[in-house]
Amino acid sequence: MATAKLFTHGGSQAVRLPKEFRFEGDSVRISRVGDRVMLEPIVGPRTIPWDAIDALGVGDFMADGRLQPAAPETRDEIDP
């Protein structure tokens, strides 16, 4: 776990990242997930369509639980 310093530059808030968290290039993709802010490198088209997923709305994942059969009480042993 590391910490970073916050400061203001003009009218914006900025974060001074420690050396081990630096990004290549001159910009990053930024998004908010709950109360977190995520920074991602921009290296090409997004492989996961987060904007489309976010547009679906917030809901509990598997709110009804996982509908699958119960695990067996015993397992067969495998001979090496």
Z-matrix of the N, CA and C atoms (Angstrom, degrees):
N
C 1 1.454
C 2 1.515 1 107.56
N 3 1.317 2 115.64 1 134.98
C 4 1.461 3 121.28 2 178.75
C 5 1.520 4 108.14 3 -129.92
N 6 1.307 5 116.17 4 164.72
C 7 1.456 6 120.84 5 175.61
C 8 1.517 7 108.49 6 -123.03
N 9 1.337 8 115.18 7 159.71
C 10 1.459 9 121.29 8 179.64
C 11 1.520 10 108.25 9 -132.87
N 12 1.316 11 115.83 10 152.70
C 13 1.461 12 121.74 11 -179.79
C 14 1.525 13 110.16 12 -86.45
N 15 1.332 14 116.31 13 140.50
C 16 1.456 15 122.94 14 173.24
C 17 1.516 16 108.54 15 -101.75
N 18 1.337 17 116.36 16 144.70
C 19 1.455 18 120.72 17 174.80
C 20 1.517 19 107.99 18 -153.88
N 21 1.321 20 116.53 19 167.53
C 22 1.458 21 120.03 20 177.22
C 23 1.519 22 109.51 21 -107.08
N 24 1.316 23 114.04 22 143.89
C 25 1.466 24 121.76 23 179.10
C 26 1.515 25 105.57 24 -137.19
N 27 1.338 26 115.97 25 110.39
C 28 1.459 27 118.73 26 -172.41
C 29 1.516 28 107.97 27 66.47
N 30 1.315 29 117.14 28 -128.62
C 31 1.460 30 120.57 29 177.87
C 32 1.518 31 112.83 30 -99.94
N 33 1.324 32 117.58 31 9.25
C 34 1.462 33 120.66 32 -175.96
C 35 1.520 34 111.70 33 -110.05
N 36 1.319 35 115.10 34 153.94
C 37 1.460 36 120.22 35 172.21
C 38 1.519 37 107.23 36 -92.32
N 39 1.312 38 116.89 37 141.70
C 40 1.462 39 121.47 38 -178.89
C 41 1.521 40 109.26 39 -131.20
N 42 1.326 41 114.42 40 160.97
C 43 1.462 42 121.78 41 179.32
C 44 1.520 43 108.04 42 -121.96
N 45 1.316 44 116.67 43 130.22
C 46 1.463 45 121.21 44 175.46
C 47 1.521 46 107.26 45 -93.41
N 48 1.338 47 115.33 46 106.65
C 49 1.461 48 120.40 47 -176.44
C 50 1.528 49 111.30 48 -80.12
N 51 1.326 50 116.85 49 138.87
C 52 1.465 51 119.24 50 172.76
C 53 1.534 52 110.16 51 -62.60
N 54 1.313 53 116.29 52 156.83
C 55 1.469 54 122.45 53 -175.21
C 56 1.530 55 112.82 54 -51.63
N 57 1.326 56 117.56 55 -40.55
C 58 1.467 57 119.66 56 -176.03
C 59 1.533 58 113.71 57 -70.90
N 60 1.345 59 117.48 58 -7.58
C 61 1.462 60 121.09 59 179.51
C 62 1.528 61 112.69 60 -111.10
N 63 1.314 62 117.86 61 10.23
C 64 1.465 63 120.42 62 -177.60
C 65 1.517 64 111.90 63 -66.26
N 66 1.341 65 115.39 64 150.77
C 67 1.453 66 123.55 65 178.28
C 68 1.519 67 109.44 66 -107.30
N 69 1.327 68 116.26 67 152.50
C 70 1.461 69 121.69 68 169.67
C 71 1.523 70 107.59 69 -79.03
N 72 1.307 71 117.32 70 155.09
C 73 1.471 72 121.09 71 175.76
C 74 1.510 73 112.77 72 87.44
N 75 1.334 74 115.85 73 -169.13
C 76 1.462 75 120.10 74 -175.13
C 77 1.528 76 113.29 75 -119.25
N 78 1.340 77 117.98 76 5.55
C 79 1.458 78 120.02 77 176.20
C 80 1.527 79 109.71 78 -153.63
N 81 1.330 80 115.31 79 160.17
C 82 1.457 81 122.36 80 177.93
C 83 1.517 82 108.01 81 -133.88
N 84 1.312 83 115.56 82 158.92
C 85 1.462 84 121.48 83 174.00
C 86 1.521 85 106.34 84 -85.12
N 87 1.331 86 117.75 85 136.57
C 88 1.461 87 121.52 86 -178.52
C 89 1.520 88 108.99 87 -125.23
N 90 1.332 89 116.46 88 138.97
C 91 1.460 90 120.84 89 177.52
C 92 1.520 91 108.91 90 -149.56
N 93 1.323 92 115.34 91 158.62
C 94 1.461 93 121.08 92 178.65
C 95 1.522 94 107.46 93 -109.11
N 96 1.324 95 116.09 94 132.45
C 97 1.459 96 122.64 95 176.61
C 98 1.522 97 106.05 96 -126.82
N 99 1.316 98 116.53 97 101.43
C 100 1.470 99 120.30 98 -174.74
C 101 1.517 100 108.75 99 64.26
N 102 1.327 101 116.93 100 -124.50
C 103 1.461 102 120.19 101 178.97
C 104 1.525 103 112.11 102 -97.42
N 105 1.333 104 117.16 103 11.78
C 106 1.474 105 121.70 104 179.87
C 107 1.517 106 110.17 105 -104.34
N 108 1.312 107 115.98 106 153.26
C 109 1.456 108 122.94 107 173.71
C 110 1.521 109 107.01 108 -116.41
N 111 1.341 110 116.39 109 126.05
C 112 1.463 111 120.68 110 -177.93
C 113 1.521 112 109.82 111 -107.95
N 114 1.326 113 116.03 112 135.84
C 115 1.457 114 122.81 113 173.12
C 116 1.518 115 107.36 114 -111.77
N 117 1.342 116 116.73 115 132.36
C 118 1.462 117 121.38 116 179.90
C 119 1.518 118 108.98 117 -130.77
N 120 1.312 119 117.44 118 141.83
C 121 1.469 120 118.99 119 176.35
C 122 1.525 121 110.04 120 -67.24
N 123 1.305 122 115.42 121 148.36
C 124 1.466 123 120.75 122 175.79
C 125 1.517 124 106.20 123 -100.17
N 126 1.325 125 115.96 124 103.39
C 127 1.462 126 120.72 125 -177.01
C 128 1.516 127 111.58 126 -120.01
N 129 1.295 128 117.90 127 5.97
C 130 1.454 129 122.28 128 -178.93
C 131 1.513 130 108.80 129 150.26
N 132 1.307 131 116.86 130 -166.83
C 133 1.464 132 118.61 131 179.57
C 134 1.523 133 110.83 132 -63.75
N 135 1.294 134 116.06 133 148.75
C 136 1.457 135 120.22 134 179.72
C 137 1.518 136 109.88 135 -66.46
N 138 1.307 137 115.79 136 134.95
C 139 1.459 138 119.47 137 179.14
C 140 1.523 139 111.16 138 -85.25
N 141 1.328 140 117.28 139 -22.18
C 142 1.461 141 121.07 140 177.03
C 143 1.528 142 106.84 141 -119.51
N 144 1.321 143 118.79 142 125.70
C 145 1.473 144 121.18 143 -176.67
C 146 1.527 145 112.32 144 -78.63
N 147 1.336 146 116.49 145 71.02
C 148 1.467 147 120.15 146 -176.60
C 149 1.516 148 112.28 147 -57.04
N 150 1.336 149 118.66 148 -38.66
C 151 1.464 150 120.33 149 -179.09
C 152 1.526 151 110.79 150 -60.66
N 153 1.333 152 116.80 151 -42.42
C 154 1.468 153 120.27 152 179.21
C 155 1.524 154 110.90 153 -67.03
N 156 1.310 155 117.07 154 -38.28
C 157 1.464 156 120.39 155 178.49
C 158 1.522 157 109.87 156 -67.42
N 159 1.332 158 117.41 157 -43.39
C 160 1.464 159 120.99 158 179.29
C 161 1.520 160 111.52 159 -62.50
N 162 1.341 161 117.79 160 -33.16
C 163 1.460 162 121.98 161 -178.72
C 164 1.527 163 112.10 162 -66.75
N 165 1.325 164 117.69 163 -18.63
C 166 1.460 165 121.20 164 179.06
C 167 1.520 166 112.18 165 -70.07
N 168 1.317 167 117.11 166 -16.98
C 169 1.456 168 121.19 167 179.22
C 170 1.512 169 111.59 168 99.81
N 171 1.306 170 114.70 169 170.21
C 172 1.456 171 121.02 170 -178.11
C 173 1.520 172 108.33 171 -96.74
N 174 1.282 173 116.04 172 132.03
C 175 1.459 174 121.26 173 176.80
C 176 1.507 175 108.77 174 -156.42
N 177 1.300 176 115.79 175 161.87
C 178 1.460 177 119.08 176 178.77
C 179 1.513 178 109.34 177 -72.72
N 180 1.303 179 116.31 178 129.07
C 181 1.451 180 121.67 179 177.27
C 182 1.517 181 108.17 180 -71.54
N 183 1.314 182 116.88 181 126.84
C 184 1.464 183 123.45 182 -178.48
C 185 1.530 184 110.42 183 53.05
N 186 1.327 185 116.80 184 51.81
C 187 1.459 186 121.48 185 -177.71
C 188 1.523 187 111.91 186 -58.33
N 189 1.334 188 117.82 187 -30.40
C 190 1.458 189 121.28 188 179.99
C 191 1.521 190 112.58 189 -88.87
N 192 1.313 191 116.95 190 4.13
C 193 1.455 192 121.10 191 -179.22
C 194 1.517 193 111.12 192 86.48
N 195 1.305 194 115.64 193 175.93
C 196 1.462 195 121.11 194 179.40
C 197 1.519 196 108.49 195 -88.74
N 198 1.308 197 115.61 196 122.61
C 199 1.455 198 120.33 197 179.41
C 200 1.521 199 108.44 198 -93.54
N 201 1.308 200 116.08 199 92.90
C 202 1.455 201 121.30 200 -179.47
C 203 1.517 202 108.52 201 -144.91
N 204 1.328 203 116.65 202 158.53
C 205 1.467 204 118.45 203 -179.31
C 206 1.529 205 111.28 204 -64.93
N 207 1.319 206 114.64 205 155.92
C 208 1.461 207 119.92 206 178.34
C 209 1.527 208 109.60 207 -67.28
N 210 1.297 209 116.15 208 150.72
C 211 1.467 210 121.59 209 177.72
C 212 1.533 211 108.96 210 -69.93
N 213 1.327 212 117.16 211 145.57
C 214 1.472 213 119.04 212 179.53
C 215 1.526 214 110.60 213 -65.39
N 216 1.335 215 115.11 214 151.74
C 217 1.469 216 120.10 215 179.86
C 218 1.514 217 111.88 216 -68.32
N 219 1.340 218 117.12 217 -36.98
C 220 1.451 219 121.38 218 179.66
C 221 1.522 220 108.83 219 -128.50
N 222 1.310 221 115.22 220 160.92
C 223 1.451 222 120.87 221 178.79
C 224 1.515 223 109.59 222 -120.82
N 225 1.315 224 115.76 223 145.55
C 226 1.467 225 119.20 224 175.90
C 227 1.520 226 108.94 225 -70.74
N 228 1.334 227 115.21 226 140.93
C 229 1.453 228 119.36 227 177.54
C 230 1.519 229 109.37 228 -83.81
N 231 1.309 230 115.96 229 145.55
C 232 1.461 231 121.93 230 179.52
C 233 1.520 232 108.12 231 -108.30
N 234 1.344 233 116.15 232 126.00
C 235 1.467 234 120.22 233 177.24
C 236 1.507 235 109.03 234 -78.18
N 237 1.342 236 117.91 235 134.24
C 238 1.477 237 120.12 236 179.25
C 239 1.501 238 112.78 237 -70.42
